[in-house]
């Protein structure tokens, strides 16, 4: 049963997902999209303030998106997003890290008879429970068929 706009509750928080980060994936992503040396060269990266290879922030965002789709959006009447606010990287993601997600519905509003907009904070944490990334997605959700024609949310 899909998750519709009406099923979302402001303040509701859910935790899900598990993503193990590998050195190979960090390097592969960075070579293609963000080839800064601390993402692609372990030896040089060990001499930086990071003390070793780290994932590109954009890779962290992509891993977050994968878990978000697998653990939430694939079950939802998602209609895409209007944007992202408050994009933040808090600490580096490293090979061997295991990432999980926490989603919190911050606010919601009916936009039309067919859809509503939810502001959802997604926070990615590592295996130590430390926040590594967060964003607020402005996500459009379809409304329940029985709600069509009703402007209340």
C-alpha positions in Angstrom: 0.0 0.0 0.0 1.6 3.3 -1.0 2.3 6.1 1.4 0.2 9.1 0.4 0.5 12.7 1.5 -2.3 12.2 4.0 -0.3 9.4 5.7 2.6 11.7 6.6 2.4 13.3 10.1 4.4 16.4 11.0 7.0 15.4 13.6 7.0 11.8 12.5 10.5 10.3 12.5 11.6 7.1 10.9 15.0 5.3 10.7 16.0 2.9 7.9 18.6 1.8 5.4 22.1 0.5 5.6 24.8 1.2 3.1 28.4 0.0 3.5 30.9 2.3 1.8 33.8 0.8 0.0 37.1 2.3 -1.1 36.5 1.1 -4.6 33.2 2.9 -4.9 34.6 6.1 -3.4 37.4 6.1 -6.0 35.1 5.1 -8.9 32.5 7.9 -8.1 35.2 10.5 -7.6 37.2 9.6 -10.8 34.0 10.2 -12.7 32.5 13.2 -10.9 34.8 14.8 -8.3 38.4 13.8 -9.0 40.0 15.8 -6.1 43.0 13.9 -4.9 41.6 13.2 -1.4 38.8 11.2 -3.1 41.0 9.2 -5.5 44.5 8.9 -4.1 44.8 7.1 -0.7 48.5 7.9 -0.3 48.1 11.6 -0.9 44.9 11.7 1.1 46.8 10.2 4.1 48.8 13.4 4.2 45.8 15.8 4.4 43.8 17.0 7.3 41.5 14.1 6.6 44.2 11.5 7.3 43.0 9.3 4.5 40.6 8.7 1.6 37.1 10.3 2.0 34.0 10.1 -0.2 33.0 13.1 -2.2 30.1 15.0 -0.5 28.2 14.5 -3.8 28.8 10.7 -3.4 27.5 10.9 0.1 24.4 12.7 -1.2 24.0 10.0 -3.9 24.3 7.1 -1.3 21.7 8.9 0.8 19.4 9.2 -2.2 19.7 5.5 -2.9 18.8 4.6 0.7 15.9 7.1 0.6 14.5 5.6 -2.6 15.0 2.0 -1.4 13.6 2.6 2.2 10.9 5.2 1.7 10.2 6.7 -1.7 9.7 3.4 -3.6 6.8 2.8 -1.2 5.4 6.3 -1.5 3.2 8.1 -3.9 6.2 10.3 -4.6 6.0 12.7 -7.5 9.6 14.0 -7.2 10.9 17.1 -5.4 10.9 20.8 -6.0 14.3 21.2 -4.5 16.5 20.7 -1.5 17.2 23.2 1.4 19.8 23.2 4.1 22.2 20.8 2.4 25.0 20.1 4.9 28.1 17.8 5.2 29.1 17.4 8.8 32.0 15.0 8.7 33.8 12.9 6.1 32.6 9.5 5.0 35.3 6.9 4.8 35.8 3.4 3.4 34.2 0.9 5.8 31.6 3.3 7.1 28.1 2.0 7.4 25.5 4.6 6.7 21.8 4.8 7.8 19.1 7.4 7.5 16.7 9.2 9.7 13.7 11.0 8.1 11.6 13.7 9.9 8.5 15.3 8.4 8.9 19.0 9.3 5.8 20.5 7.6 3.3 19.8 4.9 0.9 21.7 2.8 -1.8 20.8 0.2 -0.8 22.2 -3.2 -3.7 20.9 -5.3 -6.4 18.3 -5.3 -3.8 15.8 -6.7 -0.7 16.5 -4.5 0.8 17.9 -1.4 4.2 19.1 -0.5 6.2 17.8 2.5 9.4 19.3 3.9 11.3 16.3 5.0 14.7 16.4 6.8 16.9 13.5 5.9 19.9 12.9 8.0 22.6 10.4 7.2 24.6 8.9 10.1 27.6 6.6 10.3 28.0 3.4 12.4 29.1 5.6 15.4 25.7 7.4 15.3 27.5 10.6 14.1 25.6 12.8 11.6 27.6 13.0 8.3 25.0 14.7 6.0 21.6 16.2 6.0 19.2 18.0 3.7 15.6 19.1 3.7 13.8 17.8 0.7 10.7 19.6 -0.7 8.9 16.4 -1.7 5.7 16.2 -3.7 3.4 13.4 -2.7 0.2 12.2 -4.4 -3.0 12.5 -2.4 -5.2 9.5 -1.5 -7.8 8.8 -4.2 -10.6 9.4 -1.7 -9.1 12.9 -0.9 -9.2 14.1 -4.5 -11.4 17.2 -4.6 -10.6 18.0 -1.0 -8.3 20.9 -0.2 -7.8 19.9 3.4 -4.6 18.0 4.4 
